[in-house]
Structure formats: C-alpha cells, structure tokens
Amino acid sequence: MGMVLGSQVTPQLAHRVLDWPVSAALLLVGVAASTAAAAAWYRRCGFDPVSAWFGASPAQ
C-alpha cells in the first residue's frame, strides 16, 4: 500500500501541496499524533522504545 501511494508523489504534486497549506499541515499533525499514540500504546504493551516507534510508524 505504501509503495502504491508513494508512486503517486510527483514533482507536480509537491508543488500543488503549497496550494493547500492547512490540509498539508493537518495531515502532518495527524500522522505525527497517530504515530505517537500508537508508539505509546506499544510501549505500554511491553515493546522496547525502538520497536514501538518503528512499529507505530506508517508503512513499516
């Protein structure tokens, strides 16, 4: 899934992101927040910090 989505990122799309600053910022905040929440959950379940972080990050 990550490779399919990643293959759609082109230089044109990168330039278009500047047209949607609020959406781009909210997307970054949402991904960071969900990654942090999942990593905290994994830590609570007994994973070591590195495994929890990489397990929680998208497309891993």
C-alpha positions as CSV (number, residue, x, y, z in Angstrom):
1,M,0.0,0.0,0.0
2,G,2.8,2.4,0.9
3,M,4.5,1.8,-2.4
4,V,1.4,2.4,-4.4
5,L,0.7,5.7,-2.6
6,G,4.4,6.7,-2.8
7,S,4.5,6.1,-6.5
8,Q,1.9,8.8,-7.0
9,V,4.1,11.5,-5.4
10,T,5.5,13.5,-8.3
11,P,7.2,16.9,-8.5
12,Q,3.9,18.4,-9.7
13,L,2.1,17.1,-6.6
14,A,4.8,18.6,-4.4
15,H,4.2,22.0,-6.0
16,R,0.4,21.6,-5.6
17,V,0.8,20.9,-1.8
18,L,1.6,24.6,-1.4
19,D,-2.0,25.3,-2.7
20,W,-3.4,23.5,0.4
21,P,-1.3,24.7,3.4
22,V,-4.0,24.0,6.0
23,S,-4.7,20.5,4.7
24,A,-1.0,19.6,4.4
25,A,-0.3,20.9,8.0
26,L,-3.3,18.9,9.4
27,L,-2.1,15.8,7.6
28,L,1.3,16.1,9.1
29,V,-0.1,16.7,12.6
30,G,-2.5,13.8,12.2
31,V,0.2,11.4,11.2
32,A,2.6,12.5,13.9
33,A,-0.2,12.3,16.6
34,S,-1.4,8.8,15.5
35,T,2.2,7.6,15.4
36,A,2.9,8.9,18.8
37,A,-0.3,7.5,20.2
38,A,0.4,4.0,18.7
39,A,4.0,4.1,19.9
40,A,2.8,4.9,23.5
41,W,0.4,2.0,23.3
42,Y,3.0,-0.4,22.1
43,R,5.3,0.8,25.0
44,R,2.5,0.1,27.4
45,C,2.1,-3.4,26.0
46,G,5.8,-4.1,26.7
47,F,7.6,-3.3,23.5
48,D,11.0,-1.6,23.7
49,P,11.1,2.1,22.6
50,V,12.7,1.4,19.2
51,S,10.4,-1.4,18.2
52,A,7.4,0.6,19.4
53,W,8.4,3.6,17.3
54,F,9.1,1.7,14.2
55,G,6.0,-0.5,14.7
56,A,3.8,2.6,15.0
57,S,5.2,4.5,12.0
58,P,3.3,4.4,8.8
59,A,4.3,2.0,6.0
60,Q,6.7,-0.1,8.1
